[in-house]
Amino acid sequence: MQSKEQIQNLVKEQADLVRKLKAEKEIKDKIDQEVAKLLKLKAQLKAIEEDDVPSTKNFVLKAPKGTRDFTPEQMAIRKSVFQKIIAVFDKHGAETIDTPIFELKDVLTGKYGEDSKLIYDLKDQGGEILSLRYDLTVPFARYLAMNKISNIKRYHIAKVYRRDNPSITRGRYREFYQCDFDIAGVYDPMIPDAECVRVVYEILDSLHIGNFTIKLNHRQLLDGMFEACGVPTECFRAICSAVDKLDKSPWEEVRKEMINEKGLSPEVADKIGKYVQLNGREKLIGELLADSNLTKSKSAVAGLEAMKLMLHYCNLFGVSDKVLFDLSLARGLDYYTGIIYEAVLQDSTSEGSVGSVAGGGRYDNLVGMFDPKNKQVPCVGVSIGVERIFAVIEAKAAASKMKVRTTNVEVFVASAQKNLLEERMKLCTELWNKGVKAEQSYKKNPKLLAQLQHCEEYQIPLAVIIGESELQKGVVKLRDVVSRNEVEIPRAKLGEEIRKKLQEINTPMLNGYGSKTN
């Protein structure tokens, strides 16, 4: 079968031949014969072009798998959550940066262990092999190395992409936001690490999403534990990835994976099992430091001493009541080198739960991977799982049938009679110039009832009503939409009176989820 390009060339050649025959005034029968061939070729070309166009007959209009659109109500909640998260980042003195949503594939390759298969690769678009970013940490490390930055405290809120199995009820998507807070630089042990825990504590506390626990562990302790249990060094990362599944799978399943897929003996797997099922606080560290088998490993001892200091600093930062030292916490990503964190809601074992809502740790060697001289910049950070937080808040809002304000409009400018559009426009301009959030109907002669109903539907707290008599007297009527009380206000004092009234009334959801004007 001939290709589209081949038939296009044949059409061109045949058309040239027909033109030539006509120019030479060849006999009609011969011209008709060649014209028929040309028409036949054009019909073939048209059929191929129609085949190239996707059929819309069976086309289902939907968002791609693992993504979704957001309603104004959902966006109001998201905006409020982002504002609260950024307020905490600002409180701790963080700067913000941004990086491209795609990176050179070589930048991302080899940084995520078994999760590397979840990276989205892009089609070659001009010589560069690119992939969508999997997280914000590796691009941050590339940014530090490329710009020769040796210390920074930064936050970054942006979308990342993973070819994961989506689970909408658990807040897991293929396109989602991450909110990262990281401290880069050479500092004394555990001081920045403990502040990251404090940042997570403040964010989750401010969002009122329920009781939570921040689990802590240390990569050196994990490696030392594997060493003490007899795991070959080359298997550490693979076994770490298996342990990382304990938050979703029972120990028996993880044990089976270690033996059947990772090649461990049952005896070694059982030794690991005794440790990874332990959790506690300072007392557990004391017990593990007294474990003669574990303390044979220098790595395990170093990890335990680091955890001891970490828990002490957490106590000073006032977060120890929410912190748990948990030996099952592994964090499967390859680049972690020290402390690791994960925050979970305390009811996270219930059906339809969202799992962890924050995670992170120390990664001291990642920046050096991008530096020609392997110059290291120690880093520690945490990522807030905002999509999962949104899932919790949206579920609570739906269960309580709470109405979410989708705009911040404070005043609706209404007219009581016809032909007052221009007066409404002048009044809107006056209010906007005074910094008042105001809107009006886009109809020339709207009915007053329809305008007031709009205020109630969108929870706009105040309405300013003008009519012919108000214009003549130089006043307006200021209406409290909820109580329906009206007072006449001199137009010259309108801005001042609106501010007073807004302070008096309680306006639920003025800025989205959980925000009120006092």
N, C-alpha and C positions, 0 to 999 in steps of 0.2 A: 504494500500500500504506500502510495506517495505521500510525502509530508506536505504540510501547509505551505512551506517555503518553496518546495519544488513546483507545486501547482500555481503559486503566485508568479513564479518565473515563466511557466508555460503560458499563463494568461497574458503576461506582458509580451512574450514572443509572438503569440497568436494575434494579439491586437496590432502589433507592429506589422505583421504580415497582411492583415486585412486592410490597414491603411495604405500599405504599399500597393496592393492590388487595385484599390480604388484610385490611387494616384496615377497608376499606369493604365487605367480604364480597361481593366481586364473584363472578360465576358461575365455577364450577370450570374450564370449558373455556378461558375467557379467561385465568385465572391460569396454567393449564398452558401456554398458548401463550407468555406472557411469560416464564415460568420457562425454557422451552426456549430462548428467545432469550438469556436470561442465561447458561445453561450453554454455549451456543455461543460467546458472547463470552469466557467464562472459559477455554474450551478454546483459543481463539485466543491469549489472554494467556499461557497456560502454554507454548504452542509457541514464542512469542517469547522467553520467559524461558529456555527450554531451549537455544535458539539462542545466547543471550548467554553461556552457560556454556561455556568452552573444552572441546573434546573431549579426553579423556585417552587415547583409543584409539591415536593416533599420537604421543603425547607421549613425548619422550626425556628422562629425568632426567639433567641434566648441569650443570656450572658454566657460566656465560656465557662466550662466546668471549673469549679473552685474559685470563681469570682462572683461578685454580685454588685447590683446598683444599690444606692442608699437613698432613702426617702428624706424629705426635709426634717421629719421627726428624728430619724436616726442620725442625721448630720448635726442636729442641735445637740444631741447627747455626745457625739464624738467631739464636737467643738469644745464643750464644757470639760470633758475628760482631758483633752489635750492641754487646755488652759491650766488645769490643776497640776498636771505633770510638769509643764514648763515652769510653773511657779516654784515648784520644788527644785528643779534644776537651777533656776535663777538664784534661789536662796543659797545654794551651795557654790555659787560663783562660776558656773560653767559657761563657756562660750559655745556658739553653734557653728557648724559647717554643713556643706552639702557635697555630695559626690555623684557621678553619673549613675543611672540605673543599670547600665551595662559596663562590664569590665573586659579587658583582654582575658581570654579563657585561661591563659597561663597564670594569671594573677590568682584565680580561684582554685586551680587544680592542686590537689594534694593537701588541702587545708581542712577538709571536713570528714575524713575517714570514710566510713561506709555510707554516709549521707551524700557523698559526691555525686551519686547517681541521681539525686534529686535536682541537680543544677539544670536550668534551661539553657541550651545552646542555641545560638542564633545562626542563621544562614549567612555565609560569607558575602559581605556587601562591599567588597573592594580591597581585599588583601588582608584584612584583620579578622582573626577568628575570635568572636566575642561570645560572652554569656551574660545572662541577666544575673544581677547580684543575688546571692543566696542569703546574705546577712549584711549588717553594716560594719561589722568588726574587721573583716579582711580588707574592704575598701579603706577603712580608717588607717589600718597598718600601712597600706600602700601609699596613702596620702602623707603619713608621717615620714616614711622613707624617701619619697620623691621630693618632699619639700625640706628635708633635713631638719625636721622639728624634733627636739629632744624632750620637751615637756609641754603639756597642755591639759587642761580639764575641759572636755567638750561634751556637748550632747548633740544628737542627730535624730530627727524624726523623719522617716521616709518609708516608702514601700520596698518590699523585697519579694522574691519570687522563688517558689519551690514546686517541683513536680511531685507533690505529695498526694496521698489519698485524702481528699477533702472530707471534713466532717463539720457541717454547718452548726449543729447543736453544740459542738465542743469548741466552736470558734476557730476551727482550723481551715485555712484556705490556701489556694495556690498563689494568690496575690494578697499581701497583707502589710500592715504597718508595723514597724518596730520603733521603739523609743529607747535609744541607747544613751547611757551616761558612762564615760570612761575617763580615767586619770592616767596620763602617760608621764613617765619621768622616774628618776632614781631617788627614792625616798626611803625612810626607815621602815622596817617590816611591819606590815599589817595596819598602818595608820590609814592610808588611802583605801585599803581593802575594807576596813570597818566602816568608813564613811559611805561606801557603796551600799552596805547593808542598811545604814541609817536612811539613805535616799529611798530605797525600796520600802522601808517601813513607813516613811512619811507619805509616800505616794499612795500606798494601799490603804493607809489610815484615812487619808483625805477623801478617798473615793467611796468609803462606806459600803464596800461590797461584801462584808462579812468577815468572820474570824479567819486569820491566816497564820501560817508558820513559814519562817525562812529557814530552810535546811542548809547546813554548811558541811563541807568535807574538804579534803586536801589531796591533790593529785600525788604528792610525794608519799602520803600515807597509803593511798591506794596501791601505788607501785611497790611500796615496802611490804604491804599486806600480801600482794601477789607473790613477791619474792619469798616471803616467809612461808607461804603455802606451797611453794614448789612450782609456780608457773614459769615456764621459760621466758626470758626477757623479750624475745621477739614476738611473744603472744600477748604482752601486756595490753596493747591498744585493742586487740580483738576481744579480749576478756573484759576490758573496760566497757566496750560497746555492749556486751552481753549484760553486764551488771546494770548498765544504764536503763535497761528495759524493766527493771524491778518495780518501777512506779506504775507500769501497765500490766505486767504479767506476774503470776505467782512464782515463788522460788523454784518449784519443781520444773516449770517450763524453762526457766533460765538455766537451771542445772542440766537439763536435757540438751539444750543448745550448746553449752560448754563442752559436754562430753561427745555428742554426736557430730556437731558441726565444727567446733573449735579444737577438738582433739585432746582435751584434758582427760586425765584418769578420774574415775569416780572419787577416789580418795582425795585428790587435790581439790576437786569441785566441792566436796563436803567440807573441807577446811575453810574454803572461801565462804561457804554458806553460813558457818558459825559467826563469822565477822560481819558480813553484809546485812545481817538481820538485827544488828545492834544499833541503838540510838540513845542519846541522852545529852548531858551537858558536862560540867567540869568533873563530876564524879566518874563518868565513863572514861575520860582522858586519863585519870589517875589509875583506873583499873587496867587500861591498855598499856600504860607505861610500866605496869607491874607484870605484864605478860612476857615471860622469858622467850617464848617463840617469836613474838612480834618484834621485841627489842633487839633481836639479832640483826635486824635490818637497820642500817643507818638512815635510810630513806624514811622508814616508818617513824623512827624516833624524831627526826627533823620535822616531819609532818605533824606529829602529836604536839611537839613544843610550839610550833606555829599556831596550831589550833587553840592551845592553851592561852597564848597571847591574844589571839583573835577574840575569844570569848570574854577575856578581861576587858578589851576595848569596847566590845558590844555592850557590856554592863555599864561602862562609863558613858556611852552614847544613849543609854536608856532604852535599849531594844532587846535586852536579854530575855524578857518574858515571851518574845515572839521567835526566838532563835532556837534551833535544835541541831545538835551535832549528829549527823546521820551517815553511817558507813555505807549505806546502799546508794548514796548519791554519787554518780560517776560523771555525768555530762559527757556524751559520746564524742564531742568534737576534739580533733587531734591537737589543736593548738594550745589547750590549757596546760599550765605548768605548775600552778600553786593552788590557792584557795578557789573553791567552786561554790556557787550559790544556786538555790532554786526556791522560789516562793510558791506555796500551794495554798489553796483555800482549804479550811479544815474539813469541809463536807465534800471534798473532792472525790470521795469514793462512791458518792451517790449516782444514781442513773442520770445520764445526760450532763454530767459534770464537765468542767472545762479543763481540769488538770492544772498544770503549773501556770502561773500568771506572771512570773519573772524568772530570769536565770542569767548566769554569767560566771565570771571568774577571772583569774590572773593568767595572762599570756605574755610571758617575758621574751619569747623567742620569735614571735610572729613578724615583727618589724624587720628584724635582721634577715629574714628570708628574701626581702626585697632590696636590701642594701648591698651594693657591689662588694663592700668591705666587711659585710656581715656585722655591721654595727648594731648592737641591740638597744632597744628602747623599752624598758620594762613598762607593762601596761596592766591595768585591772579595770574591769567594768561590768555593767549589768544592763540587761535588756528587759524592758517592760513589755509583756505580752498583751498589748492593748486590744487586739481583736477578741481575745478571750474575756478580757474585762468588759468590752462592749457587749458580748453575748450575755454575761451575767446581768449587766445593768438593763439591757433591753428586755430580758426575761422578767426581771423584777418590775419594770415599768408596765409590761403587758399584764402581769398578774394583778397589780394594784389598780389597773385601768387608769393610771396617772396620765393626764394630758400634758404633752410636752409642747412648750412654746417654740415655734420655729423661726420667729423673728424677734427683734428687740425694739419694735416700734412702741413708742411711749404715748403718742398722741395721734388720733385720727381727725383730720379736718373735714367736717361735714357741713353741708348746706341744707337749710330748711325749706328753701323755695327754688324755683327754676331761675336760670340765667345768672347764676352766681359763680360760674366756673372761674372767671378771671379773679374774683375776690378770694376764692379758695387758693388759687395758685399764688397770689400775693402773700396770703397768710402762711402757706407752706414755706415760702421763701424766707419770711421773717423768722419762722421757727428754726429752719435749717441753719440760718445765719447765727442763731443763738445756741447752736449745738444740740437742739432738741431732735430726737428721732421721730419723724412725722411722715405720714402718707395721706393720700386722698383717693377718692374714686376716679377712675379714668373715663367715666361717663360724664357728659355735659350736664345732664339733669337727673341725677340719681334720686331715688326715693329715700327720704330720711330713714324710714324703717329698715330698708336694705343696708344703709350705711351703718346703722347701730347694730344690726345683726352681724355684720362683718366684724365689728369690734369684739362682740361676744365670742364669735367663732375662733378668732385668732388671739383672744385674750389680751387685747390692747387695753391698757388700764384707763386711759382718758380719751374723751372726745371733745373737740372744740367745735361748737355749732354756731354758724352765722346765718342771719336772715336780714331782710331789708331793715327791720326796726333796729337790730343790733348795729348795722352799719351806720345808720343815722345817729345813734347815740354814742358811737365810738367804743362799744363794748362787745364781748363775746360771751357765750354760755359755755362754762367748763363743766363737763358731765363726768361723774365717776361711773364707769361702765358697769361695775358690779353692783353698787348700791342704787344706781340710777338717780342719785342726787345731782341737782344742777345749781350752779351759782353764777351770777353775772360778774364778769371781771373786766376792768378797764383794759382796753387793748394794749396800752403802753406798758402795763404790768404783767402781761400774759406769761412771758418767759419765767419771771420770778415766781408767779403763782403756780405754774406747772411744776417747778422744782420743789416747792413746798408740798404740793399735793402728792407728788411721787414719794416723798419721804414719809408722808403720813400713812399711805396705803401699803398693804402687803401685796406685792405682785408676784405670784408664783411663777417659777420657771422663766424669769425674765431673760436669762442667758442660757437656757437649755437645762439639762439634767441637774437637779439638786441645787440650783442657784436661786436665791431670792433677794429681792430688794427690801432692805429693812427701813 
